[in-house]
Amino acid sequence: MVLRTVVGAVAGAVAGTGFWLTLDGFSRYCYSSPGRTGCGAGLPLVYPPVFALWMAVAAALVLGGFRIGRQERGWLATGIGSGLWLVLVVAVVWVEISHLEIYPEDRRLFLAAAAVVVPCVAYAVATAGAGRARRC
């Protein structure tokens, strides 16, 4: 069970870090500071494909880790982890919207931390609960 949880946590951390760095690279110019007008309404259209890409990376890491660790039910763990990641992203967006008084730099740090922690927790919980060791 510990091996499955570590595989899920590492896969989630890698996917979350990649997701954040990709979005940060696309929107680096958009941060509100003097002289910058923002990126407009087109930037949110980039989020779903980037999210799907990093979800596929997490799935590949979980399935590879399960194969190396001789575990079963990798596809089930991947599906549960992806669904849980999506639900937790909605919760993070709700927290961000409900606290409108956050300073821009604190908001950026909150989103960076959430982008790494949320998939890490989602895949760790999913792999711990859905996986099973192979019987000889």
FENKA-V388044 format. One record per helix or strand of 2 or more residues. SS is the DSSP state (a for helix, b for strand). FROM is the first residue (numbers start at 1). TO is the last residue. If there is no record, write none. Layout:
SS:FROM:TO, SS:FROM:TO
This chain:
a:2:30, a:44:68, b:71:72, a:74:98, a:104:130, b:132:133
